[in-house]
């Protein structure tokens, strides 16, 4: 049994694609658990305000026709934020995709979705540490059941919750709290969810391109036009937000020196 002291929300997204900077949510499912054992479910189709590629519809079954009368993310954002307020977040591959894309969507519509103080539990990370499989295989392996309706957001979110509970039974070293699971998985040294920036020996460095491995502050101090290039480029909004925070610190340091 998972022991929690604050709410935890298992989330799953279906989307127009996998690009954090340009793709959009078409369906979101949230399975929310409260410390008293209460469980609530929310599922919402979202109009992405862009065509859904056939290649994506073939995976999750959601078409333009199905979402044409659905709310846009801007219209649904405050309701979703309220559901997720004060929640730790969990999912399957959620640290690399679902949570970053959800944060992007909130940023695009100007809704403050604060990630400070939230623990993120990626069930895939546990699975890959232990067994190296997909969600359907994880469900069969841990739960002994076939995952029907795979790539239905609610089915995937529910299966992810069941897999985590089975993992807690199988691996005592995980403990049974969000804190113990989080400690087991460890913190990734990332700065932005797209992993363009990482921490290296306590210093913020680039994780891509010609300046990979170099301190961001040093690069921006000597080449401020690189900041302009990134801000105009096809990078996720959250990446640009973190870049701006660092660039602002560089400018303030320059003014004081």
N, C-alpha and C positions, 0 to 999 in steps of 0.2 A: 504493500500500500504506500502510495506517495504521500508523504507528510508535508504540508505547506502551511506557511504562516501568513501568506498574502495570496491574492488570486493569481492563477496562472492561466494563460490563454493559449490553446493550441490553434495555430492558424494554418490555413492552406490557401494558396492563390491559384487561380487559372488565369492565364494572361494571353496577350496577343503575340508574345514571343519572349525571348530571354535577354534582351538588351535592357540593362537597368536605366540607361539614359533615354531611350525612345519608346519602349514598350509600355503597355498599360494593363491594368487589372480588368478582367471581364467577370470574374466571380471571386468572392471571398467567403470562406467559412471559418467560424470561430467557435471552438468548444472551450467554454470558460468554466474552470473549477474554482470554487471558493473554499476557504479553510474549513468551513463547517460541513463540507461534503456536497454542497449544492452544485448541480451541474446545469449550465444553460447553453443553448446552441443558437447561433445566428448564421444564416446563409443569405447572401445577397448577390444578385446579378448586377453588374455595373456596365453602363454604356461607356466604352473606352473612347468615344468620340474619334475613332479611326477605324478603318476596315480591319476585320479579323482575318488574317491570312488563312487560306484553306489548310495549309500544313498544320496550323495550330488548332483549327476547328476539328481536324481529323483526329487529334490527340484527345481533346477534352469534350468535343461534341457541342460546343457553344458557337452559334452562328450570329451573323449580323442581325438577322431577323429576330432572334431570341432576345437581344439586348437593346433593340431600337427604342423600346418604351421604358427601359430600366433607368434608374437615376444615374447621373454622372458621378464621378468620385467627389467632385466639388459639392454636389448635393447630399452625398452620403457621409462626407468626412466627419462632421461633428457628431453624428450618431455613432460612427465607428470608434472615434476617439473616446467617447463616453464609455462604450463597452470595454475598451482596452485600458482605460485609466487605472493606474496603480497595479497593473498586471505585469508579472514576469511573462516572458514569451517563449513558446516552444513550437517546434515544427520539424519537418523532415527536409533537410538541406535548407533550413530556414535562415541560418546565419549568412549564407552566401546568396540566397535569392529572395525568399518571401519577405523577410524583414527589411532588407535593403530596398526592395521595390516598394513596399508599403510606405517606408519613410520617404522615398522619392515622391510618391503620390501626395502625401501630406504637404511636402515642401512645395510642390507645383501649385497647390491651391491655397498656399499661405496659411495653413493650419499648423499651429505649434504642437508637434507630437514629440514630447521630451523623452529621450531614451535614457537619461541619467537615472541610475538606481535600479534599472531593470536588468534582471539576469536573463540570459538567452540560453535555452537548452535545445541543442540540435540533436534530435534522436538519430539522425543519419551519422553524426560524428561518433556516437557510441557504437552504432552498428559497424561502421567502417573500422573502428579500433578493434572490434571483437570478431567480426565475421566477413566484412567486405561484400555487401549485397545491395540490391534495390529495395524499394519499399514493399513491393509485392512479395519478393523473396523473404524480406524481413518478417512480414506478416505471417507467411506460411511457416517460416523457421521458428519464430517465437510463439506464435499463437495457434499454429496448427490448422489455420483456416486459409481458404482462398479469398483474395481480395476482389470481391465483385465491384463493379463500377469504378475501377481504377481510373484516376484522373477526373473523377467527380470530386470537387473540393471537399464536400462534407464527408464523403467516404474516406478520402485520404486523411483528413484531419482526425476523424474518429479512429481510423486504423493506427495512426501515429500515436495516439493516446494509449491504445491497447498494447502496442509494441513497447512503449516505455514501461508500462506496468509489468509486462512480461520480462523486460530487461532487469528491472529491480529485483524480481524473483530469482533470476538466473545468476546475476552478478552481485553478490553481497557487498563487494568493494565499492559499489556505487553509493551505498547508503540508501536512504529513502526520503531525502529532503532535496529541495531545489539547490540549497547551499552545497550539500555534499556532491551532487551530480556536477554542479558547476565547477567545484574544486577538482573533481576527477578529470573533467575535460580540459581544464586549464584555460587561460586567457590567450587568445590570439593577439599578436603584437600589431594589430591593425589600427589605422587612424580613420580611414573611410571604408565604407562597406564594399566599395568596388576594388579595394586593395591596391589603389594607385599609390598610397602612402602607407608606410609601416614604421614601427619603432625599431631602431637598431642601437643597442647599447645606450638606451635612454635618449636617443636623438631621433627626431622626425626626418625620415629620408624618403626619396623617391623610390618607387618600386617598379618603374617602367621607363622606357625610352632612353635617351642619350645621357640622362643624369641619374640613371638607376644606381642606388646605393649612396648617392651624394646627399648631404644635409639640405633640406628644403629651404631653410632660412638663408643659408649661404648662397644658394643658387639665385633666390629671389632678390637678395641684396645686390648682387652683381649684375643680374640680368632680369630686371623687373618686367621686361616685355614678355618673359616666359609666362608670367601670371596672366597677362592679357591674352596670350595665345590659348592658354587652357580655359579661360573664362569664355572665350568665343567658340571653343571646340565642343565636340559631341561627348562631353563628360557628364556623368550624373550630377544632379543638383547638390546632392549631399557631399560629393567630392569637391565641388566648387565652393560649398559652404566652408568645409574644413580648410581648403586652400586660402580662402579669404581671411579666416581667423589667423592663420600663420602669417599671411602677407601683412595684415594689420599690425601684428606684433613686430614684424621686421621694420615697418615704417615708424612705429612709435619708438623703437629702439634707436632708429636713425635720428629722430628728432631730439632725443635726449643726449645723444653723443656729440 
